[in-house]
Amino acid sequence: MWFLILFSVVSIMGDLNTGNSGVEVEKRSPKILVVYYSSSGITEKVGGLLAVALEADQEKLVDKKERKGVWNYLVAAKDAMMKYETDIETPKYNPADYDLVIIGTPVWAWTMTPAVRTYITKNKDKLKNVVFFTTSGGTVYDKIVPEMETLSGKKAVISNGFFEKEVKEDSKEMIDKLNKFLENIKSSLSVKI
Ligand SMILES: Cc1cc2nc3c(=O)[nH]c(=O)nc-3n(C[C@H](O)[C@H](O)[C@H](O)COP(=O)(O)O)c2cc1C
C-alpha cells in the first residue's frame, strides 16, 4: 500500500515547467525544503511523501523536551496552549537557500507545536515563500494556518490539513487530497527554464 501511495503521488508530479502564478524563481529547478515536527509519525509520513514527490530536502525538527508519556502529553498541550517556544536541535538546512519552504505541524491544543513555533520565529526572516500543512485528530487547518502566517509574516502560497485517521489508513480521501495539494504546489511554482 505504501508503494502504491508513493507511486500515485510521484506519478502526478510531471514536468515542473507548468506553473502560471505564484512563486517566481530563476531559470532553474525550484529548491524546496519540507520542514516538520512529528511526535508519533503522522506529520512525518505526510512530510516525507511531499518531499519525495517534490524532490525536496527534508528537515525533521527535534524538540529537546521529552514529549512521550501521559504527563508529558499534558505538559505538551499546556506548552502549546501557552504558545511557548522550546529548545530545538540546530536544523541541518538553511531555509534562506530555498525558493519554497513547506512547514508541517501536528495540532496541539488547537495551535501549532512549540517546535514549529520556535522554528518559524527563529527563521521568519529567511523564508521567501511558504506552504503550511497540519495534521490533527479533527481540528481543521484553517484554524491554525492564520497564526502561522502571522508568526512568519508570510501569507502561505497554499495550505492544507490531514487527519490522523486518514493518514494512518492511507484512505482514498487522503491520497486524493495529497495529490491535489501537490498539484497546487506545483502549479504555484512559476518556473522559467
Ligand atoms: C499534546 C497533544 C495535543 C493535541 N491537541 C489536538 C487538538 O487540539 N486538536 C486535534 O485535532 N488533535 C490534537 N492532537 C492530535 C494530534 O494533532 C494528531 O495526533 C497528529 O496527527 C499527531 O501528529 P504526529 O504523529 O506527527 O505527532 C493532539 C495531540 C497531542 C499529543
The ligand as a Gaussian input file, in Angstrom:
#p B3LYP/6-31G(d) Opt

LIG

0 1
 C       -0.388000      17.186000      23.282000
 C       -1.338000      16.941000      22.138000
 C       -2.382000      17.804000      21.886000
 C       -3.251000      17.583000      20.818000
 N       -4.238000      18.505000      20.564000
 C       -5.045000      18.329000      19.467000
 C       -6.047000      19.285000      19.140000
 O       -6.211000      20.323000      19.790000
 N       -6.836000      19.045000      18.066000
 C       -6.711000      17.903000      17.311000
 O       -7.458000      17.733000      16.361000
 N       -5.749000      16.985000      17.578000
 C       -4.916000      17.177000      18.632000
 N       -3.936000      16.258000      18.906000
 C       -3.758000      15.113000      17.997000
 C       -2.583000      15.366000      17.010000
 O       -2.713000      16.603000      16.356000
 C       -2.548000      14.283000      15.940000
 O       -2.492000      13.032000      16.551000
 C       -1.376000      14.478000      14.989000
 O       -1.677000      13.923000      13.732000
 C       -0.098000      13.840000      15.514000
 O        0.956000      14.096000      14.616000
 P        2.392000      13.403000      14.782000
 O        2.150000      11.916000      14.734000
 O        3.164000      13.883000      13.629000
 O        2.954000      13.827000      16.101000
 C       -3.071000      16.456000      19.983000
 C       -2.017000      15.566000      20.254000
 C       -1.153000      15.808000      21.301000
 C        0.000000      14.853000      21.540000

